Amino acid sequence: MLTRYASLRIAQAEREKPQTAQELADVSRALCVMMGAASIEDAIVEADALLIASRRTTGRGGGLSLAV
């Protein structure tokens, strides 16, 4: 879901299209619901924290932050 959000943000920044804007809004809403967040920024921070915690428990280190 985070990858889809990032891809849509890039696509919309490169060339604004109503269909992309709607899909971005849908994905943003879904991320907010999944993370129990009021804003997409908060949802991404929460998702990023989950990914970091997951890496710690699975032994995977490194990686980039997905927070915007």
DORO-472609 format. One record per residue: x, y, z of N, C-alpha, C in turn. Coordinates in steps of 0.2 Angstrom, whole numbers, plus 5000, padded with zeros to 4 digits. Example, Ala and Ser with C-alpha at 12.3 -4.5 7.8 and 13.67 -1.06 7.14 Angstrom:
// DORO-472609
     nX     nY     nZ    caX    caY    caZ     cX     cY     cZ
   5066   4972   5039   5062   4978   5039   5066   4984   5039
   5064   4989   5035   5068   4995   5036   5064   5000   5039
END
This chain:
// DORO-472609
     nX     nY     nZ    caX    caY    caZ     cX     cY     cZ
   5004   4994   5000   5000   5000   5000   5004   5006   5000
   5010   5006   5004   5014   5012   5004   5018   5013   4997
   5020   5007   4994   5023   5008   4987   5018   5011   4982
   5011   5009   4983   5006   5011   4978   5005   5019   4979
   5005   5021   4986   5004   5028   4987   5010   5032   4984
   5016   5029   4985   5022   5033   4983   5022   5033   4975
   5020   5028   4972   5020   5028   4965   5015   5033   4962
   5009   5033   4965   5004   5038   4963   5006   5045   4964
   5009   5046   4970   5012   5053   4971   5017   5055   4966
   5021   5051   4964   5026   5052   4959   5022   5054   4952
   5018   5049   4950   5014   5050   4944   5010   5056   4944
   5007   5058   4949   5003   5064   4950   5008   5070   4949
   5013   5070   4952   5018   5076   4952   5021   5077   4945
   5022   5071   4941   5024   5071   4934   5019   5074   4930
   5013   5072   4930   5007   5074   4926   5001   5073   4929
   4998   5078   4931   4991   5078   4935   4986   5075   4930
   4982   5070   4933   4977   5067   4929   4971   5066   4934
   4965   5067   4933   4959   5066   4937   4959   5059   4940
   4960   5054   4935   4960   5047   4937   4966   5045   4943
   4972   5048   4942   4977   5047   4946   4975   5050   4953
   4973   5056   4952   4971   5060   4959   4966   5056   4963
   4961   5053   4959   4956   5049   4963   4959   5043   4966
   4963   5039   4962   4966   5033   4965   4971   5035   4971
   4974   5041   4970   4978   5043   4976   4974   5045   4982
   4968   5048   4981   4964   5049   4987   4961   5043   4990
   4960   5038   4986   4957   5031   4988   4963   5028   4992
   4969   5028   4990   4974   5024   4993   4976   5028   5000
   4976   5034   4999   4977   5038   5005   4972   5037   5011
   4965   5037   5009   4960   5035   5013   4961   5028   5016
   4963   5023   5012   4964   5016   5014   4970   5016   5019
   4975   5020   5018   4981   5020   5023   4979   5023   5029
   4975   5028   5029   4973   5031   5035   4968   5026   5039
   4964   5023   5036   4960   5018   5040   4964   5012   5042
   4968   5010   5038   4973   5004   5041   4977   5006   5047
   4979   5012   5047   4984   5014   5052   4980   5018   5058
   4974   5019   5057   4970   5022   5062   4972   5029   5063
   4974   5033   5057   4976   5039   5057   4971   5044   5054
   4972   5051   5056   4968   5056   5054   4970   5059   5048
   4977   5058   5046   4980   5061   5040   4984   5056   5037
   4986   5058   5031   4990   5053   5027   4997   5054   5030
   4999   5059   5032   5006   5060   5035   5007   5056   5041
   5002   5056   5045   5002   5052   5051   5001   5044   5050
   4997   5043   5045   4997   5036   5043   5004   5033   5040
   5007   5037   5036   5014   5035   5034   5019   5034   5040
   5019   5039   5044   5023   5038   5050   5021   5032   5054
   5015   5030   5055   5013   5024   5058   5015   5018   5054
   5014   5018   5048   5016   5012   5044   5024   5011   5044
   5027   5017   5044   5035   5017   5044   5037   5014   5050
   5034   5015   5056   5036   5013   5062   5034   5005   5063
   5029   5003   5060   5027   4996   5059   5033   4992   5055
   5035   4995   5050   5040   4992   5046   5047   4991   5050
   5048   4997   5053   5054   4997   5057   5054   4991   5063
   5048   4991   5066   5047   4986   5071   5048   4979   5068
   5045   4978   5062   5045   4971   5059   5052   4969   5057
   5056   4974   5055   5063   4973   5054   5067   4970   5060
   5065   4973   5065   5069   4972   5072   5067   4965   5074
   5061   4963   5073   5059   4956   5075   5061   4951   5070
   5062   4952   5064   5064   4947   5059   5071   4947   5058
   5075   4952   5061   5082   4952   5060   5084   4956   5054
   5080   4959   5050   5082   4963   5044   5084   4970   5047
   5090   4972   5045   5092   4978   5047   5092   4983   5041
   5093   4989   5042   5094   4994   5037   5088   4996   5034
   5088   4999   5028   5082   5001   5024   5081   5009   5025
   5077   5011   5021   5075   5018   5021   5069   5020   5024
   5068   5025   5027   5062   5027   5030   5057   5029   5025
   5051   5028   5026   5045   5029   5021   5041   5035   5023
   5043   5038   5029   5040   5044   5031   5041   5050   5026
   5035   5054   5025   5036   5060   5021   5036   5066   5025
END
